[in-house]
Amino acid sequence: MASLALRGIRKTLGKNPILRGVDLAIDDGELAVLVGPSGCGKSTLLRTVAGLELPDEGTLHMGDRDVTFAAPRDRDIAMVFQSYALYPHLTVRDNIAFGLRLRNTPEAEIRRRVDEVAGILSIEKLLDRYPRDMSGGQRQRVAMGRAVARRPSVFLFDEPLSNLDAALRAQVRVEIKRLHQSLGATMLYVTHDQVEAMTLADRLVVLNGGKVEQQGAPLDVYHRPATRFVAGFLGSPAMNFLTATVRGERIEAVGLRVPRDARTKGLAEGASVVVGVRPHDVTPSREGATLDLRVEVVEAMGFEAYAHGKVGDVTFIARLEGAQSLPKPGDTLPLAVPPEALHLFDADTGAALRGGA
């Protein structure tokens, strides 16, 4: 296996800058997940690591090797695609063995590796089938098996679960996590699905507009977003945002009044602040700092419910955990908001206000 280091990677397609100076370091054996909205540059970055795109500026190292302009075949990587990319005329056994035969691996070693991979991915009974005879989840496991058999220095995953239904996505996601734990392999994984990103990643990398907006351990990024963009992108349902104003020793926004703290110490009277509130951090109650939610829609999901509506003129979502009696459209629902659960952002730059916190 090998570490992966990208420094100052820039890429322009036509007149459109796609990557704007990406710096990223992935440790040996680490599973890093690139996540971000469509068009943020994550697939282009993965293709650059694979050698399918060459950077306009910057360097790329795998271990101690500079592979910035190396051909894909010389990078010792294996890629798992969204479309599986299996050969339809070959059995599972021969699909897994294909790359090994191209490298003139001895047949005895090929048989050993194919059997080993089949055991790891629980596809022993599929070895004599053709891709047309398998489900999407089985095909994706075969695609992973072909990559594993190569024993590359770095695995690249390009949205491998996008073509699967929700149940299969959850199943194969767990299998990928197990595979990583079993192999201790260096992996770079691209997805637009934040559930995949949060559950799979050792290192979560949030891209926005061709730049790394924030990276770190998934829970650190989730609980301490560096920008309003990251806060709004991670979490389902998304974080609520309210525009607030500094008034004396308090911050006020559409009925919400909370004491100032170290994060707003340097802000002048009347300054604007963006307050972020996650749906699961509010509680139906009149105690403490509260917001009044005018309920428009209620989604009952069994163990929890989501109330959608307006706080003032702002769209707002509240999670109601274990609610027995749900509000109805048209009701006004008071919501208690713990001050320590609030996220504060600069109204102009979107940067998180940290203070001494």
C-alpha positions as CSV (number, residue, x, y, z in Angstrom):
1,M,0.0,0.0,0.0
2,A,1.0,3.7,-0.3
3,S,0.2,7.1,1.0
4,L,-1.2,9.7,-1.5
5,A,-0.2,13.4,-1.6
6,L,-1.7,16.0,-3.8
7,R,-0.2,19.5,-3.8
8,G,-1.6,22.5,-5.6
9,I,-3.6,20.5,-8.1
10,R,-5.2,22.8,-10.7
11,K,-7.2,21.7,-13.8
12,T,-9.2,23.7,-16.3
13,L,-11.5,22.2,-18.9
14,G,-12.0,24.6,-21.8
15,K,-12.4,27.9,-20.1
16,N,-13.8,26.4,-16.9
17,P,-11.6,26.0,-13.9
18,I,-12.5,22.7,-12.3
19,L,-9.8,22.2,-9.7
20,R,-8.5,25.4,-8.0
21,G,-5.4,24.4,-6.1
22,V,-6.3,21.1,-4.2
23,D,-4.0,20.1,-1.4
24,L,-4.7,16.6,0.1
25,A,-2.7,14.1,2.0
26,I,-4.0,10.5,2.5
27,D,-2.1,8.3,4.9
28,D,-1.1,4.7,4.0
29,G,-4.1,2.5,4.8
30,E,-6.5,5.3,5.1
31,L,-10.0,5.5,3.5
32,A,-10.6,9.0,2.3
33,V,-14.0,10.0,0.9
34,L,-14.5,13.0,-1.4
35,V,-17.9,14.4,-1.1
36,G,-19.6,17.5,-2.5
37,P,-22.3,18.7,-4.9
38,S,-22.4,18.0,-8.6
39,G,-19.8,20.0,-10.5
40,C,-17.5,20.5,-7.4
41,G,-14.6,18.7,-9.1
42,K,-14.6,15.4,-7.1
43,S,-14.7,13.1,-10.2
44,T,-12.1,15.2,-12.0
45,L,-9.8,14.9,-9.0
46,L,-10.3,11.1,-8.9
47,R,-9.5,10.9,-12.6
48,T,-6.4,13.0,-12.0
49,V,-5.2,10.5,-9.4
50,A,-5.9,7.7,-11.8
51,G,-3.9,9.4,-14.6
52,L,-7.0,9.7,-16.8
53,E,-6.6,13.5,-16.5
54,L,-3.3,15.4,-16.2
55,P,-3.1,18.4,-14.0
56,D,-2.3,21.9,-15.4
57,E,-0.4,22.6,-12.2
58,G,0.6,20.8,-9.1
59,T,2.2,17.5,-8.1
60,L,0.9,14.0,-7.2
61,H,2.9,11.5,-5.2
62,M,2.2,7.9,-4.3
63,G,4.5,6.9,-1.5
64,D,7.9,8.4,-2.5
65,R,7.1,8.3,-6.2
66,D,6.2,11.4,-8.2
67,V,3.5,10.1,-10.6
68,T,2.1,13.5,-11.7
69,F,2.5,12.7,-15.3
70,A,2.8,8.9,-15.1
71,A,0.6,6.7,-17.3
72,P,-2.3,5.0,-15.6
73,R,-0.7,1.6,-16.0
74,D,2.4,2.8,-14.1
75,R,0.6,4.1,-11.1
76,D,-0.3,0.8,-9.4
77,I,-3.9,1.8,-8.9
78,A,-7.2,-0.2,-9.3
79,M,-10.5,1.6,-10.0
80,V,-14.0,0.5,-9.2
81,F,-16.5,2.2,-11.5
82,Q,-20.2,3.2,-11.1
83,S,-21.0,1.1,-14.1
84,Y,-19.3,-2.1,-12.9
85,A,-17.3,-2.3,-16.3
86,L,-17.5,-6.1,-16.3
87,Y,-16.8,-8.1,-19.5
88,P,-20.2,-9.6,-20.4
89,H,-18.7,-12.6,-22.3
90,L,-16.5,-13.6,-19.3
91,T,-17.5,-15.5,-16.2
92,V,-17.0,-14.0,-12.8
93,R,-13.8,-16.1,-12.4
94,D,-12.4,-14.8,-15.6
95,N,-13.4,-11.2,-15.0
96,I,-11.5,-11.2,-11.7
97,A,-8.5,-12.9,-13.3
98,F,-8.5,-10.6,-16.4
99,G,-6.1,-8.0,-15.0
100,L,-3.8,-10.7,-13.6
101,R,-3.5,-12.4,-16.9
102,L,-2.6,-9.1,-18.6
103,R,0.4,-9.0,-16.2
104,N,1.4,-12.5,-17.0
105,T,0.7,-13.8,-13.5
106,P,1.2,-17.6,-13.3
107,E,-2.1,-19.5,-13.5
108,A,-1.6,-21.2,-10.2
109,E,-1.2,-17.8,-8.5
110,I,-4.3,-16.5,-10.4
111,R,-6.4,-19.4,-9.1
112,R,-5.2,-18.8,-5.6
113,R,-6.0,-15.1,-5.7
114,V,-9.4,-15.6,-7.3
115,D,-10.4,-18.1,-4.6
116,E,-9.0,-15.8,-1.9
117,V,-11.0,-12.8,-3.2
118,A,-14.1,-14.8,-3.7
119,G,-13.9,-15.8,0.0
120,I,-13.4,-12.2,1.2
121,L,-16.4,-11.0,-0.8
122,S,-18.6,-14.1,-0.3
123,I,-19.0,-14.7,-4.1
124,E,-17.7,-18.3,-4.2
125,K,-21.0,-19.5,-5.7
126,L,-20.9,-16.9,-8.4
127,L,-17.6,-17.8,-10.0
128,D,-19.0,-19.6,-12.9
129,R,-21.8,-17.2,-13.7
130,Y,-21.9,-14.4,-16.3
131,P,-22.6,-10.8,-15.4
132,R,-26.1,-11.0,-17.0
133,D,-27.1,-13.7,-14.5
134,M,-26.4,-11.5,-11.4
135,S,-28.0,-8.7,-9.5
136,G,-26.5,-5.2,-9.4
137,G,-25.1,-5.8,-5.9
138,Q,-23.5,-9.0,-7.0
139,R,-21.9,-7.3,-10.0
140,Q,-20.5,-4.6,-7.9
141,R,-18.9,-7.2,-5.6
142,V,-17.3,-8.8,-8.6
143,A,-16.0,-5.4,-9.7
144,M,-14.5,-4.9,-6.3
145,G,-13.1,-8.4,-6.4
146,R,-11.3,-7.7,-9.7
147,A,-9.7,-4.6,-8.1
148,V,-8.7,-6.5,-4.9
149,A,-7.1,-9.3,-6.9
150,R,-4.7,-6.8,-8.4
151,R,-3.3,-5.9,-5.0
152,P,-2.7,-2.3,-6.0
153,S,-1.1,0.4,-3.9
154,V,-4.2,2.6,-4.0
155,F,-7.9,1.7,-4.7
156,L,-10.1,4.3,-6.4
157,F,-13.9,4.2,-6.1
158,D,-16.0,6.3,-8.5
159,E,-19.5,6.5,-7.0
160,P,-19.7,2.6,-7.0
161,L,-23.1,2.4,-5.3
162,S,-25.1,4.9,-7.5
163,N,-26.8,2.3,-9.6
164,L,-28.0,0.2,-6.6
165,D,-31.3,0.6,-4.8
166,A,-31.4,1.8,-1.2
167,A,-31.3,-1.6,0.5
168,L,-28.4,-2.8,-1.7
169,R,-26.5,0.4,-1.2
170,A,-26.6,-0.1,2.6
171,Q,-25.5,-3.7,2.2
172,V,-22.6,-3.1,-0.2
173,R,-21.5,-0.1,1.8
174,V,-21.0,-2.3,4.8
175,E,-19.1,-4.8,2.6
176,I,-16.8,-2.0,1.4
177,K,-16.1,-1.0,5.0
178,R,-15.3,-4.6,5.9
179,L,-13.1,-4.9,2.9
180,H,-11.1,-1.9,3.9
181,Q,-10.7,-3.2,7.5
182,S,-9.6,-6.6,6.1
183,L,-7.1,-5.3,3.6
184,G,-5.8,-2.2,5.5
185,A,-5.7,-0.6,2.0
186,T,-5.3,3.0,0.9
187,M,-8.6,4.0,-0.7
188,L,-10.0,7.2,-2.3
189,Y,-13.7,7.1,-2.6
190,V,-15.9,9.6,-4.5
191,T,-19.6,10.0,-3.7
192,H,-22.4,12.6,-3.6
193,D,-24.2,10.6,-0.9
194,Q,-23.4,12.0,2.5
195,V,-24.5,8.9,4.3
196,E,-21.9,6.9,2.4
197,A,-19.3,9.6,3.1
198,M,-20.0,9.8,6.9
199,T,-20.1,6.0,7.5
200,L,-17.2,4.9,5.3
201,A,-14.6,7.6,5.8
202,D,-11.5,7.7,8.0
203,R,-11.0,11.1,6.5
204,L,-13.8,13.1,5.0
205,V,-13.0,15.7,2.4
206,V,-15.7,18.2,1.4
207,L,-15.1,19.8,-2.0
208,N,-16.8,23.0,-3.1
209,G,-16.1,24.9,-6.3
210,G,-12.9,23.0,-7.0
211,K,-11.4,23.6,-3.6
212,V,-11.2,21.6,-0.3
213,E,-13.7,23.4,1.9
214,Q,-12.9,21.2,4.9
215,Q,-11.3,17.8,5.7
216,G,-10.9,15.7,8.8
217,A,-12.5,12.9,10.8
218,P,-16.2,12.7,9.8
219,L,-17.7,13.5,13.2
220,D,-15.3,16.4,13.6
221,V,-16.4,17.9,10.3
222,Y,-20.0,17.3,11.1
223,H,-20.0,18.7,14.6
224,R,-17.5,21.6,13.9
225,P,-18.2,22.7,10.3
226,A,-15.6,25.3,9.2
227,T,-18.1,27.1,6.9
228,R,-21.8,27.6,6.3
229,F,-21.4,25.6,3.1
230,V,-20.1,22.5,5.0
231,A,-22.8,22.9,7.7
232,G,-25.5,23.0,5.2
233,F,-24.2,20.2,3.0
234,L,-23.7,17.6,5.8
235,G,-26.7,16.4,7.6
236,S,-30.1,15.1,6.5
237,P,-32.4,17.0,6.8
238,A,-30.0,19.9,6.3
239,M,-29.2,22.5,8.9
240,N,-31.6,25.4,9.3
241,F,-30.2,28.9,8.9
242,L,-31.5,32.1,10.5
243,T,-30.1,35.6,10.1
244,A,-29.6,37.2,13.5
245,T,-28.4,40.5,14.9
246,V,-26.2,41.4,17.8
247,R,-28.2,43.4,20.3
248,G,-26.3,44.3,23.5
249,E,-25.4,41.1,25.2
250,R,-27.7,38.9,23.1
251,I,-28.1,37.6,19.6
252,E,-31.7,37.9,18.3
253,A,-33.4,36.3,15.4
254,V,-37.2,35.9,14.7
255,G,-38.0,35.4,18.4
256,L,-34.8,33.6,19.3
257,R,-32.8,35.4,22.0
258,V,-29.6,33.8,23.2
259,P,-26.6,35.3,25.2
260,R,-23.5,36.3,23.4
261,D,-20.4,34.1,23.9
262,A,-16.7,34.1,23.0
263,R,-17.6,33.5,19.3
264,T,-19.2,36.9,19.0
265,K,-17.0,38.9,21.3
266,G,-15.5,41.0,18.6
267,L,-18.7,41.8,16.8
268,A,-20.2,45.3,17.0
269,E,-23.7,46.3,18.0
270,G,-26.1,45.7,15.1
271,A,-23.7,43.3,13.3
272,S,-25.4,40.4,11.3
273,V,-24.7,36.8,12.2
274,V,-26.0,33.6,10.5
275,V,-27.3,31.1,13.1
276,G,-27.3,27.4,12.2
277,V,-29.6,25.0,14.0
278,R,-29.8,21.3,13.1
279,P,-33.3,19.8,13.1
280,H,-32.4,17.2,15.8
281,D,-31.1,19.9,18.2
282,V,-34.5,21.4,18.9
283,T,-37.2,20.2,21.3
284,P,-40.9,21.0,21.4
285,S,-41.1,23.1,24.6
286,R,-41.7,26.7,25.9
287,E,-38.7,26.5,28.2
288,G,-35.6,28.5,27.6
289,A,-34.8,30.1,24.2
290,T,-37.6,29.2,21.8
291,L,-38.7,29.6,18.2
292,D,-42.2,29.4,17.0
293,L,-42.6,27.0,14.0
294,R,-45.7,27.5,11.9
295,V,-46.3,23.9,10.8
296,E,-47.0,23.2,7.1
297,V,-46.2,19.5,6.6
298,V,-45.5,16.6,9.0
299,E,-43.6,13.5,8.0
300,A,-44.3,10.7,10.3
301,M,-41.6,8.0,10.0
302,G,-42.5,5.7,13.0
303,F,-39.7,6.2,15.5
304,E,-39.4,9.9,14.6
305,A,-41.2,12.6,12.7
306,Y,-40.2,15.8,10.9
307,A,-42.2,19.0,11.1
308,H,-41.7,21.3,8.1
309,G,-42.8,24.9,8.2
310,K,-41.8,28.5,8.7
311,V,-40.1,30.5,11.5
312,G,-40.9,34.0,10.5
313,D,-40.4,34.0,6.8
314,V,-37.7,31.3,6.9
315,T,-38.2,27.7,6.0
316,F,-37.4,25.5,9.0
317,I,-37.4,21.7,9.8
318,A,-37.7,20.2,13.3
319,R,-37.1,16.6,14.3
320,L,-39.7,15.2,16.7
321,E,-38.3,12.1,18.3
322,G,-40.7,9.4,19.5
323,A,-43.6,11.9,19.2
324,Q,-46.9,10.3,20.3
325,S,-49.1,13.3,19.4
326,L,-48.0,15.1,16.3
327,P,-48.8,18.7,15.4
328,K,-51.1,19.3,12.5
329,P,-50.6,21.7,9.5
330,G,-51.5,25.1,10.7
331,D,-50.4,24.6,14.3
332,T,-47.8,26.7,16.0
333,L,-45.1,24.6,17.5
334,P,-42.8,26.1,20.2
335,L,-39.2,24.8,19.9
336,A,-36.6,25.1,22.6
337,V,-33.1,25.7,21.3
338,P,-30.1,25.0,23.5
339,P,-27.6,27.8,23.0
340,E,-24.7,25.3,23.0
341,A,-26.2,23.6,20.0
342,L,-26.1,26.8,17.8
343,H,-23.6,27.2,15.0
344,L,-22.6,30.8,14.2
345,F,-21.2,32.0,10.9
346,D,-19.9,35.2,9.5
347,A,-22.7,36.8,7.5
348,D,-20.4,37.9,4.7
349,T,-17.7,35.2,4.4
350,G,-19.7,32.2,5.7
351,A,-16.7,31.2,7.9
352,A,-17.6,29.6,11.3
353,L,-17.2,31.9,14.3
354,R,-15.0,30.1,16.7
355,G,-13.8,32.5,19.3
356,G,-12.4,30.6,22.2
357,A,-14.6,27.6,21.6
